[in-house]
């Protein structure tokens, strides 16, 4: 079949046709809108990694050395809520973001990106600066405590050409510094996905300067935008596999669900938090995301299968800031955490060991109906985050050698918010649908025949509806409309809302769990009341077998988060370097001394942590600097050479790669695209 394909006279413009048709086909089921902007922080950390490793800032007492010397001093006043200062200068730099009159913009990583759907309007900029970013900062400030830095935080120079150097740093940040700050974060809104990384750390590895890119299209996701921003900030604060390795927090396990390798965070709090959440003591710790199960696509995220709706799962769920993420931050050692501010999450709660140890094909999925769905069930239902609804047309995929694939079906969420401002402003817009209202959530109903608003006369079964809610005194209240007015009526969890209450009388809506709709606010903040830190550590009352406290299997390979792109492997020298820390031994990173000349001519030392961020070069294929590809087919229109057709297939792969969608989605697209590709080639051959 491949030989036939290479011999067919496919036109050079086929990649564009292929992309358009694949997108058209998959828009009905393959693509989940909430998963389009999969976090790519691991890849961002490895763009020209020798230049983009964090600068290590030495602790120097106040008053020592010259005024131009880089210094930070940790205060001796104990622990205090983290102070995150955000610089948004790049959101006002017209050369760095898309507008309605631009087709392409150079991103901050590897090349140019299309602007379609990513224009940064004045409204979006205002929402990002005034709503999304502050709400995300507060999520961390309410939960993380650190030893405050005394004096202003002076931002060090970054290596020329590094990702961090592409962000705008005000001159005074380099000279006078940033006062009252434990972390300085530089934010941009270029197209090309969402990612963040640390740019400077203290000698113990604690990040104090970072950068973050949040594509404007994310703002269409309403309250999820705030959780996505908080997710990215967590990466800049140190939630990353290299940091975990340097703190001896991870181990490698073989044979879980038939997979060659599973990387788990087995540090004390993280492992115990996982056992507590799933009510399973027979696990080594909390698994990190790795679709292929061999370490080649390891990510600095919780396993989506196990924690889809957690803050640090791959983007696409509700983003609950649970004990799982708090535990990881606590084990890094840079932070104390306010355990009392942990948010509850229904996904996987008290599911037991079977969920974690067996493949979905071996499970009775009806036991996990709040997580997984039945692919034969052609009914529109609420997604697990109750923010969206859709059909059971999508799956979380796990790959392994034998058997090769496991599929866990979930609701494919359709993002239905049309009026973005309605999410962030009080009051209602007449043009907004129920799902657009600031406090609306998706409620389960009895299956009801529903008219398709896009295709009049076509009906389908729906077991989901949007309704506005209010949370008072641990009680859910539903908004009802009577006599041209409205009121709020309490409901009982799990019971049908019956009677003559308008909006609900026909659909027979079911009252939701309080935690499902009364944890995340309309703007993505938290509904939980702010509770001050009590100074206590979390005490875990669980009994764990000794065998689940052992270190990595000696034969288990050691992966690098995000370093593997389409099967890229790593050198034995690097593997040996990281094995030492992953086996629980004290991390002893090799440092590289380099010097960079500052604006005033002084050469400043930069220490770079080589052990945690080392790896092979060139893992990302650079995008073309030219935004518009050249037409390479011959004037005569004759068939291309075999080399051209091979390049054509590679272009098709790159199109999928550059979509910045979840790898699970790429599995779906790849199958459809190959069929379309074969069909088009065959049609051209016949003609």
N, C-alpha and C positions, 0 to 999 in steps of 0.2 A: 504494500500500500504506500509506503514511504517512497519507494522507487518510482511508482506511478505519479505521485505528487510532484517529485522533483523533475519529472519529464514533461509535466504539463505546462503550457505557455501562460502561466499566471502573470497578470500585469503587475508592474512595480507599485501601482497605487493600491494594490490589494490590502496591505496592512490597514489603511484608513477605512476601507470598506469592511474589513474584518472587525475592526474596533467598533464601528457604528452598529453593525448588525448584532454583535455580541452584546453591546449595551442595550439595544432595543429588545432583544430576546430576554435578557436577564432582568430587565427592569420589572418584569412581572413576578419574579420569584427569587432569583439568585441573589440580587443585591439587597442588602439590608441597609437602609439609609443611615441608621444609627451606627453602622459599622464602617462606613465609608472612610472615616478618618481614623484608621487604626494608628495607634501611637507608634512612632518610628524612632524613639529616643535612642535605642540601642544602635541603630544604623547611623544616626547623627553623631554618636560618640566616636564612630570609626571612620568618619570622613577625614582623610588625611590625619590619621591618629597621632602621628609623631609631632604634629604641630598643635593638635587640639586637646592634648592631655592637660588636666587642671594645673595651674600654677600653685606651688606649695608656698604658703606665706609663713615666714618664721615669726615666732612670738618674741618680741623685743620689748623690754620695759619702757614705759613712757619716759621721754627725755633722753633716751640713749640714742647715739648716732645722729646723723644729719636729718634735717627736716624732710629731705627727699627720700629717706629710707622707708621701705615698706615695713610696716609693723602692725601687729594687732596684739592686744593684751586681754586675756580672759579675766574678767572681774572675779573678785573673791566674795561676792554677795550671794552665793548659792545659785539656785535655779529660778528662772523667770520665763514667762511666756515669750516665745520667739518673736522678734521684731523683724518683719520682712518689709523692706522698702522696694518699691517697684518704679522703674524708669520706663516711661512710655514714649520717649522721644521718637523712636522709629515708627510710631503710629501716625506721626505728623510729617514724615519724610516721604514726599510724593514719589520718589524714585524707588521706594521699597515696598509699595503695595499696589494692588490692582485698582483701577478705576473703570468706569463704564466705557471709556473710550480707548482702552488698552486691551490688546489680545494676549500679550505675553509679558511676563515679568521675570527677571532673574531671581531665583530663590536664594536662600542663604546656605545651600548645601552644594549641589552639583551642577546646576544648569538653569534652564528656563522652564517655566511652568505656564500652562494656560490660565487665563483669568476668568474663564466662564464659571459663574457661580461664586467667585471669590472677590468680587469688587468690595472694597472697604468704603462704604458710604459714610457721610457725617453721622448718620443715626447709629450705624454699627460701631463706629469709633467711640461715640459717646457711651453706648451701652457697654462696650468692652472696658472702657476706662472707669466709668462711674458705677457699673453694676457687677459685671462678671468678675473682673480681677479683684476688687475689694472683697467680694463675697468669698472667693476662693482663698484669699489670704486669711480671712477670719476663720475659715474651717481649720487651718493649720494652727493659727495663733491660739485658738480655744483648746487645742489638744496637745501641742508640743511645747516643751519647756527646754531651755538651754542655758548654759552659763553665759551671761551677757558679756559682750565685748565692751571694754572701757575705751573711751575716746572714739573719734570718728573712724570708720572703716575705710581705709585708703585702698582703692581698687588698683591692683597691679597691672602692668602692661601685659598684653597677651601676645603670643607668638604671631608674627606676621603671617597672614594667610590662614590662620586658624578659624574655625567656625565662630568662636567667641569674638575674634577681632572684627567680624563683619557687622557686629551690632554697634550702635552709637553710644559711646561712653562720654558724658559731659566732662570737660576739662577739669572742673572743680572736684570731680570724684577721684581724680588721680592726684590732686594736690591737697586740697583741704579735707577730702574724704566725705563720707556720708555719716552724719551724726545719728545717734540713737538707732543703730542698725546692727542686727546679727546676720542679716542676709540681704544682699542687693541683687535684684532680679531685673534683667533687661528684657523687654517684651517687644516682639515684632508680630506682624500679621501678613506675612507673605504667603502666597499659595504654596502647595507642596506638602500638605499634611500638618500634623501636630507633633511636636517633639520638644525636649528640653534637656539640658545637660549642665553640670557644674563647670565653672571656669577657674575657680580658685578655691583652695582648701587651706585649713590650718595644718600644722604638722601631724596632727593625729588623724587627718583625713576628713575632718568636718568641713563640708562645703560652706562658703561664705559669700561667694559670687556665682551667679548662674545666668543662663539665657533661656528664653522660651519663645517658641513660635506657635501661634494658634491661627490656623487658616480661617478667614472670615466666614466660610461656609458653615463652620461649626456653630456659628451664632444662630442659625436657623433651627438648631436643636433645642432652643428654649432653655429650660432649667438644666438640661444636660450640659450646656456650655460651661456653666460654673463648675460642675463636677469634672469636666474635661480639663479646665484650667487648674483645678486643685490637683488632679492626677499629674499633670505636667510639673507643677511646682514640687510635688513629692520626688520626682526624678532629680530635679535640680538640688533638692535637699539631701540626696544620698540614697534614695530607694533605687538601687541599681545593682546588678549582679557583681560587677567589679568591687564595689564597696562591701558587699556581703562577703565576698571571697576574702578580702583583706582583713575582715573582722572574724574570720573562721566561722561563718554562719551557715555554710552550705555543705551538703554531702551528696554523693551520687549513688543511686540505687539501681539495681538491674532487676528485670523480670516483673515489674509492676504492670498489670494488665497486658502481659505479653510484650512489653516494650523493652527495647535494648537498653535504654537509659532513662532514668527519671532524676531530675535535679530537684532536691527539696531543701527548703530552709529549715534546718534542724536546731537552730539556736533555741535556748530554753523557752523564752516567751513565745516565739513564733510557733514552735512545735506544739507547745501546750495550748495555745490559742486555737490551733487547727483541731487538736483532739477535743477540745471543749466545744467548738462550733459544730463539728460533725458527730460528736458523741462517739468517738472511736479512738481507743488508746493504741490500737495495733497499726500505727503508721509512724514513719520516721520523722515526718514534719509536713510542712505545707509545700505542695508542688508548685514549681514555676512552669510557665507556659512553654511548651515545645511541641509543635504539631507533629513533627516527624519522629519523635521519640528516640533520637540518636544524638542529640546535642547540637545538630547542625543548624537548627532554627530556635535555639534557646532564647527566651526573652526575659527582660527584667519585669515580668508581670506574673501575677498569680495565674494558675491554670484557669482558662476560661470555662472548662468543663466543670471544675469544682467551685468556682467563685465568680460566675458571670456578672453578678450585680455588685461586686465589691469595687471600691475606689481604684485599687491597683490591678484589677483584671484588665485585659486588653479592652480598649474603649468600646462601648456598645451597650452597657448595662446601666443600671441606676446610679452606681457610684457611691454606695454606702461606705462611710468611713468607719469600719468595724474594728474589733479587737485584733483582727488579723494584721491589718496595716499598722495599727498602734504598736503591736508586739514587735514587728520588724524594726520600727523606728527605735523602740526601747533597746533592742539588742544591738543596734549599731553603736550604742554607747555615747553618742553625741547628744542624745536627748533623754529627758524624762517625759513620760506621757501621762496625760490626764485620763485614766481608764474610765472615769465616770462619764466621759463624753463620747464613749463608743456608741456607734449607731447599730441597731439591729439589722440583720439581713435574713430574709426567708430562704434564699437559695442555699440548699444543702444543710440547713439547720436541722440538727438531730437526725440526720439521714442514716447514720450508722456506717459501719465499715464496708458493707457490700457496695455502696455507691463508689467508694474510692478504690476498691480492689478488683472490681469486675468491670468488664467492658459493657457498654450499653446494650450490645447484642445479646448479652447474657442476663440482663436485668429484666425484671417485670416493670416496665416504665410507668405503668399505671400507679405504682407506689410513689412515684415522684411527679405527679401530675402538675404540681406547682412549678416544676422546672421544665420537664420535657413534655412533648405532645405526641399525638398519634397521627402519623402521616396519612392515614386513611380517613381522618376526620376533616371533612371539607366544610368547616365552620370557622367563621372569623371570630377570633378570641383575643383577650387581653394578653400582652406580653408579660413576662414575669416582673418587670419593673413598674407595671401599671401606668406607664407613661405613653405607651403606644399600643396599637392592636394590629393584627394581621392574621395570616393563615400559617398552617404548619408546613411551610415550604422551604425551610432552611435547616441546616444541621451544623453542630459543632463536630468537626472531623478530627480524629486522632489516627495517625499513621503508624504502622509498625511492620516488621518483616513478616511475621506469621502469627495470625492472619494479617493481611496487609492494611486493612482499614476498618475503623469503627466509627459509626455515625450515631450521634445523639440529637434527635430532631427537636427543634425549638420553634417558637413562633417567630416568623419573619416580620420584624417591626416596620410599620409604615409611618414615616414622620409626617403628620398631618397638620402641623402648625402653619398657618398662613400669615397671621398677623403677629410679627415678632414683638412689636411694642406692647401688645396686650399681655405678654408674659411678664414684662418688667414694670408695668405701670398699673396703678390702682384704677379701678373702674373697668368698664367693658366697652368693646367696640362693636358697633352694630354689624360690621362686616365679618366679625370673627365667628367661627363655628364653636360649638360647645368645647371641643378639644383645645381651643385656643385660650380659654379663659384662665386667668392667673392661678386659680386654685382647683383646676379640673384634673380628674384622674379617671382611669379606665376601670369600669365596674363590670363584674361578671353578671350575665343575665341568663335566663332560659333561652335556648335557641329560638329565634324569631325570624320569620321571613322579612327581609329588608330590601328596599328598592335601591339599586345602584344609582347614586346621584350623578355619575358620569355617563351612564348608559340607561336612559329612561326606558322603563318597560322590562329591564332585566332585574331579577331578584336573586338573592342569595341568603343563606342562613347566617345569622350573626348572633353571637352570645357575648357581645361586648357593647358597651355604651359609655359615653363620657358624661360626667356629672361633676358639678362643683361641690366641694366639701369644705367643712370647717371642723377644726379639732379643738374641743374644749373639755378640760377635765377628764382626759383619757376616754372621751366619748366622740364618736364620729357623728357629725351632723350633715345632712344632705340638703341642698338648696331646692326648694319647691316653689312653684309659681301658682298663685291662686288670685282670682279676681284682679288681674292686672298688677298684682304686687308679688312679692316673694317673701318667703320666710325660711327658717332652718328647722328641720325635723330630725330628732335623734333616730338612730337605727341600731339594731342588735346584730353583732358580728355573726355572719354565716346565715342569717335569716333573710327571706325574701321581703322586699319592700312592697307591701300590698296595699289595698284600699284605693282611694280615689286621688292619691297624690299625683299631680300632673308630672309628666316626663317619665315616671317610673311605673305607672299603672299598666301600661301595655307590655313593656319589656320584662317586667318581673325581675328587677335588678336585685342583686344579692349584696348585702352590707359587707364591706371589706374589713380585713383585720386592721386594727388601729395603727400598728407599726408600719404597714404597707403604704399608708397614705398620710401618716402624720409624723414622718421622720424628715423628709426633704421638703423644703418650702417651695413656693411657687417660683422663686428666683434662683433656686439651687442651693440656698443656704440650708441651715438646719432648723428644725422646729424645736429640737430639744432645748430646754432652758440652759443657759450658760451656768456651769457649776465650777467653782474654783478648785484648783488642784489641792488634794488633801495631804500630799506629801507621802502617800503610801505606795508601796510596790504591789503588783498583782500577785495574789497567792492562789496557786492552782491546786485544787483538791482532786487530783487524779492519780491513779496507779498505773505505771507504765512498765511493761516487761523489759528486762535488760536487753533482750535481742533487738529492741527497737531504739536503743540508745547507742548502738554501735556506729562506727565510722564507715566511710565509703568502702565499697567492695574494691579490693586491689585491682581487679581486672577492669573496672569501670572507666571508660574514657572521660576526660575532663573537657567540657565544652566551654565556649566563650559566648556570652549572651550577645545575640545580634550579629556576631561576626560571620556566621555562615550565610552565604547567599547562593541559593541553588546548588547546595552540596559542597561548598568550599570547605576544605580541610585545613588543619593547622599543623605547624611544625612540632616535632617531638620536644624541641628545646622549650617551646612555650608551654606545652602540656606539663612538662616536668616542673616548670616554674610555678604553675598554678596548683599542681597536685599538693605541694607542701602546705599551702594554706587551707585547701579544701579538706585535707586529712585532719584538720583540727590543730595543727601546729601553729605556733606564733608566727604571724605574718612578718616577713622581713623584706620589704620591697626594695628592689634595686633602684637607685636614683640616678638620674642623668643630669649633670650640671651643664647649663647653657647660659649664654649671656645675651641680653637684648638691649639695644641702645634706646634710651628714652629721648623724649623731645629736647631735654636740656643737655643731652650729650653724655649723661652718666650711664654707665653700663650696670644693669641690675641683674643679680643672680636669679635664676629660675630653676627650681627643683621639680622634676616630673616623676610621678610614680609610674615606673615601668612595669612592675609586676602585675598590677591590677588592670592596666589598660593596654598591655602589649598584645601583639597579634600580627598576622600577615597583612601586607599592604594591598591596596587596590581591590578591596572586596566589593565596592560599589562601582558599577560601570558608569562612568561620567556621561551625563547627557550632553547632547550636542550644544555648543554655544550658539548655534544658529537656530532661531525659533521656528523657521520654516524649512522643512527638508527639501533638498533639491530633487528634481525629476531625473531619475537615472535610467529610464527605459530608452531604448533606441528610437530614432526617428522613424524607422521603417515599421515599428510595432512588432517586430519579430520576437520570438520567444527568448527569454533571458537565459543566461548560462546556468549551469548547475550551481556554481558558486553564488550567483545572484539569488537563486532560489533558496539555497541554504541560509543566506543572509536574510531572506524574507521570513523564514521561520524564526530566526533569531529576533527579528524586529517584532514579530508577533509576541514572542516571549517577553520582550522588553515593554511592550504596550501593557501587558498584564502586570508586569512588575511595577510600572510607573503609575498604575491606577491607585496605589497606596491603599488598597483594600486588604481586608483580613485574608490570610493565606487560605483559610477555609473557603472564602468566596472565590479565590483563584482556582481552586479545585473544580468548582461548579463551572466557572467561565471557561476553563481550559477544555472541558469536554464539549461544551456547546460550540466553542470557537473552532475546534478541530473539525467538527461536522460541517460548520459553515464554510470553513476554508476549503475542505474537500469538495463541497457542493459547488462553490464558486469556480474553483479550478476546473471541475468537470464541465460546467456550463461553458466556460471560455474555450475549453478544448473542443467541444462539440461545434461551437460557432466557428 
